[in-house]
Amino acid sequence: MWKIILLSTIQCLFFAGGQVFLKLAMNSFDKFSLKWEFFRNLFASWYMISSGLCMVAGTFLWLYIIKYFDFSVAYPITSISYIFGMLAAIYIFHETVPVSHWIGVVLIMAGVTIIAR
């Protein structure tokens, strides 16, 4: 069981990292536009490239996980990503996260713990 938890944690780190880089890429532009120039600049940014690399790495790891572990266990464990998202919101984006959000994450993680047993 520890193997799937470790692999899922790493996979969630990749996906959370991809989302963080995606937000950083979007924050680096003044406003969103559907024009070709916006997307050309977006996909040429290092933040966007880093986002893509994280997503690809996370996807390959996810392919391994769903090949060798029960989906009914593997999928709920991906909820670990909520913790990484909350920590990124606080430490990278300097957001204030209300206690109610942390309670929600704790409840989700309690459910994951029950499933993982």
C-alpha positions in Angstrom: 0.0 0.0 0.0 2.9 2.4 0.7 4.1 2.1 -2.9 0.8 3.5 -4.3 0.7 6.2 -1.7 4.3 7.3 -2.6 3.7 7.1 -6.4 0.4 9.0 -6.1 2.0 11.7 -3.9 4.7 12.2 -6.5 2.1 12.2 -9.3 0.0 14.7 -7.4 3.1 16.9 -6.9 3.6 16.9 -10.7 0.0 17.8 -11.4 -0.1 20.5 -8.7 3.2 21.9 -10.0 1.7 22.0 -13.4 -1.3 24.0 -12.2 0.9 26.4 -10.2 3.1 27.0 -13.3 -0.1 27.4 -15.4 -1.4 30.1 -13.0 2.0 31.8 -13.0 1.9 31.8 -16.8 -1.5 33.4 -16.8 -0.5 35.9 -14.1 2.4 37.0 -16.3 0.0 38.5 -18.8 -2.0 41.7 -18.3 -5.3 40.3 -19.7 -6.7 37.2 -21.4 -7.3 37.4 -25.1 -8.5 35.0 -27.8 -6.0 36.5 -30.2 -3.2 34.5 -31.8 -0.5 36.7 -30.4 -1.7 36.0 -26.8 -1.5 32.2 -27.3 1.8 32.5 -29.1 3.3 34.4 -26.2 1.7 32.2 -23.7 3.0 28.9 -25.1 6.5 30.4 -25.5 6.7 31.4 -21.8 8.8 29.3 -19.5 6.0 29.0 -17.0 3.8 27.4 -19.6 6.6 25.1 -20.8 7.2 24.1 -17.2 3.5 23.5 -16.7 3.4 21.2 -19.7 6.5 19.2 -18.6 4.9 18.7 -15.1 1.6 17.6 -16.6 3.4 15.2 -19.0 5.4 13.7 -16.2 2.3 13.4 -14.0 0.4 11.7 -16.8 3.1 9.1 -17.4 3.2 8.3 -13.7 -0.6 8.1 -13.7 -0.5 5.6 -16.6 1.8 3.4 -14.5 -0.4 3.7 -11.4 -3.7 2.8 -13.2 -2.0 -0.1 -14.9 -0.7 -1.8 -11.8 -3.1 -0.7 -9.0 -6.9 -0.9 -8.4 -8.6 2.2 -9.8 -10.9 2.3 -6.8 -7.9 2.9 -4.6 -5.7 4.9 -6.9 -8.2 7.6 -7.9 -9.3 8.7 -4.4 -5.6 8.9 -3.4 -5.2 11.7 -5.9 -7.1 13.9 -3.4 -3.6 14.5 -1.9 -3.3 17.2 -4.5 -5.7 19.3 -2.5 -3.1 19.7 0.2 -0.5 20.8 -2.3 -2.9 23.2 -3.9 -3.7 24.8 -0.5 0.0 25.1 0.3 0.7 26.7 -3.1 -2.1 29.1 -2.5 -0.6 30.2 0.7 3.2 30.1 0.0 3.4 30.9 -3.7 0.3 33.1 -4.4 0.1 34.6 -0.8 -3.6 33.9 -0.6 -5.6 33.6 2.7 -7.1 30.2 3.1 -10.1 30.1 5.5 -10.3 27.5 8.2 -13.4 26.0 6.5 -11.3 25.0 3.5 -8.7 23.3 5.7 -11.5 21.4 7.5 -12.8 20.2 4.1 -9.3 19.0 3.1 -9.0 17.2 6.4 -12.3 15.4 5.9 -11.3 14.4 2.3 -8.0 13.1 3.6 -9.8 11.1 6.3 -11.8 9.5 3.6 -8.7 8.7 1.6 -7.2 7.1 4.7 -10.2 4.9 5.1 -10.1 3.9 1.4 -6.3 3.2 1.5 -6.6 0.7 4.4 
